[in-house]
Amino acid sequence: MIKKIIFVCIFIILAFAAYYLASNKRNENLTSLDKKRIESQVLEIKKFIKTNSRYNNRIAFFIDMKIPSGKNRFFVYDLKSNKIIDKGLVAHGSGSETGIKGKLRFGNVPNSLKTSLGKYSIGSNYIGKFGKAYKLYGLDTTNNNAFKRDIVFHYYYDVPYQEKDGYICNSYGCPMVNKKYFERIAKIIDSSESDILMSIYY
């Protein structure tokens, strides 16, 4: 009996250590500027949630458009433990390209194919031309045309799963991820009893 208790305790300690190391690894590739940007966005989202109880106060998604598209810049963030718990690649709109390396532009105009910055509420899912997708509702003046523009969260097979040098394919303005990564995010969204927020920033 004592051996079993010791074994269980060791297992719990090892599991906690693995989680801790994994959490640190998710944060280690971020530069100090990347960390400052996401910390600023996290504070803003927390303030917003305090005045809007309809939103999930545990999990939020953050997309940092300053980070090149070939690198992980979609972050699943635990608002309680203040940690990134998952991350992946995400495409931006082709209309956001400027022709200058590392510089993007953003907009909220229909048919512009641009990514819109701001806070989004993730709505219900549906089956569209790209398969399962989630409706997005822009909550700021910079993205309040999102629903009208058919800006949704979806997957696309050409988006790589792992980081790569350079840049990845573009979307029509939607935050578009790899199918395998999308399936992980979809589980979080579908299991949430309240609406999850997504913040796209630059």
C-alpha positions in Angstrom: 0.0 0.0 0.0 2.8 2.4 1.0 4.6 1.5 -2.3 1.5 2.4 -4.3 1.2 5.8 -2.5 4.9 6.5 -3.1 4.5 5.6 -6.8 1.4 7.8 -7.2 3.2 10.7 -5.6 6.3 10.3 -7.8 4.0 10.1 -10.9 2.2 13.4 -9.9 5.6 15.1 -9.3 6.9 14.0 -12.7 3.7 15.0 -14.5 3.9 18.5 -12.9 7.5 18.8 -13.8 6.8 17.9 -17.4 4.0 20.4 -17.6 6.2 23.1 -16.1 9.0 22.4 -18.6 6.5 22.3 -21.5 5.1 25.7 -20.4 8.5 27.2 -20.2 9.4 25.9 -23.6 6.3 27.5 -25.1 7.5 30.9 -23.9 11.3 30.5 -24.5 11.2 31.5 -28.2 9.5 34.8 -27.5 11.7 37.9 -27.6 11.4 40.5 -24.8 9.3 42.7 -27.2 7.0 39.8 -28.1 6.5 39.2 -24.4 5.7 42.9 -23.7 3.2 42.9 -26.5 1.3 39.9 -25.4 1.4 41.0 -21.7 -0.2 44.3 -22.8 -2.9 42.5 -24.7 -3.6 40.1 -21.8 -4.1 43.0 -19.5 -6.5 44.6 -22.0 -8.5 41.4 -22.4 -8.7 40.8 -18.7 -10.1 44.3 -18.2 -12.7 43.8 -20.9 -13.8 40.4 -19.5 -14.3 42.0 -16.0 -17.1 44.2 -17.5 -18.5 41.4 -19.8 -19.3 38.2 -17.9 -20.4 36.5 -21.1 -16.8 35.8 -22.1 -14.5 33.0 -20.9 -12.3 34.3 -18.1 -9.9 31.3 -18.2 -8.8 31.0 -21.9 -8.2 33.6 -24.6 -6.4 33.5 -28.0 -3.8 36.0 -29.1 -2.3 36.5 -32.6 0.8 38.7 -32.8 1.1 40.0 -36.4 4.6 41.4 -35.7 5.9 37.9 -35.7 6.7 36.5 -39.2 4.0 34.1 -40.5 6.5 31.2 -40.6 6.9 31.4 -36.9 4.4 30.5 -34.1 2.3 33.5 -33.5 -1.1 32.1 -32.5 -1.1 31.7 -28.8 -3.6 29.9 -26.5 -3.3 31.7 -23.2 -4.3 30.6 -19.7 -5.6 33.8 -18.1 -5.5 32.4 -14.6 -1.9 31.0 -14.6 -0.7 33.7 -17.0 0.9 31.2 -19.3 0.9 30.3 -23.0 -0.4 26.7 -23.1 -0.3 26.2 -26.8 0.9 27.9 -30.0 0.9 27.5 -33.7 1.2 29.1 -37.1 -1.5 31.4 -38.5 -1.9 33.1 -41.9 -2.8 36.7 -42.5 -4.8 38.3 -45.3 -3.1 38.8 -48.7 -4.3 42.4 -48.7 -2.2 43.0 -45.7 1.0 42.6 -47.7 3.0 45.8 -48.4 5.8 44.4 -50.4 8.2 45.4 -47.6 9.6 42.5 -45.6 8.3 42.4 -42.1 5.8 45.2 -42.6 2.0 44.7 -42.8 -1.0 46.9 -43.2 -4.5 46.3 -41.9 -8.0 47.3 -42.7 -11.7 46.8 -42.1 -13.1 47.3 -45.6 -15.1 44.6 -47.4 -13.2 42.9 -50.2 -9.9 44.4 -49.1 -8.6 40.9 -48.2 -6.8 42.6 -45.2 -6.5 41.3 -41.7 -8.3 43.5 -39.2 -6.8 44.2 -35.8 -8.8 44.1 -32.6 -10.8 42.0 -30.3 -13.1 39.2 -31.7 -15.7 37.1 -30.1 -15.7 33.5 -31.4 -19.2 32.5 -32.4 -20.8 29.2 -33.5 -19.2 26.8 -35.9 -20.6 25.8 -39.3 -19.4 23.7 -42.3 -18.2 25.9 -45.2 -16.0 25.6 -48.2 -12.9 25.0 -46.0 -14.7 22.5 -43.8 -15.5 23.3 -40.1 -15.1 27.0 -39.3 -16.1 29.5 -36.6 -17.9 32.8 -37.1 -16.0 35.8 -35.8 -17.6 39.0 -34.4 -15.4 42.1 -34.3 -15.8 44.1 -31.1 -13.8 47.2 -32.0 -14.1 49.9 -34.7 -11.1 48.4 -36.4 -12.8 45.1 -37.0 -16.5 45.6 -36.6 -17.1 44.6 -40.3 -15.7 41.1 -39.7 -19.0 39.3 -39.8 -20.1 41.2 -42.9 -16.8 40.5 -44.6 -17.1 36.7 -43.8 -14.0 36.8 -41.7 -13.9 33.4 -39.9 -11.5 31.2 -38.1 -10.8 28.1 -40.2 -8.1 25.7 -41.3 -6.4 25.2 -44.7 -4.2 22.4 -45.8 -1.4 24.6 -47.2 -0.7 26.1 -43.8 2.3 24.2 -42.3 2.0 22.6 -38.9 5.6 23.3 -37.9 7.6 26.5 -38.0 9.7 27.2 -41.1 12.1 29.9 -42.3 10.4 32.7 -44.3 6.7 33.1 -44.8 3.6 30.9 -45.3 0.6 31.2 -47.5 -1.9 34.1 -47.1 -5.7 34.0 -46.5 -8.5 36.3 -47.7 -8.3 38.1 -44.4 -9.2 35.3 -42.0 -7.0 33.9 -39.3 -6.2 30.6 -41.0 -4.3 27.7 -39.4 -3.2 24.2 -40.0 -5.9 21.5 -39.8 -4.1 19.5 -37.0 -3.7 22.7 -34.9 -7.2 23.8 -35.7 -8.6 20.5 -34.3 -6.8 21.2 -31.0 -8.2 24.7 -30.8 -11.7 23.5 -31.9 -11.8 21.2 -28.8 -11.2 24.2 -26.6 -13.8 26.3 -28.3 -16.4 23.5 -28.3 -15.9 22.7 -24.7 -16.2 26.3 -23.5 -19.5 27.3 -21.9 -18.9 30.9 -22.6 -17.6 32.8 -25.6 -13.9 32.9 -26.1 -12.1 36.1 -27.1 -9.4 36.4 -29.8 -7.1 39.4 -30.0 -5.2 40.2 -33.2 -2.6 42.8 -32.6 0.5 44.4 -34.2 
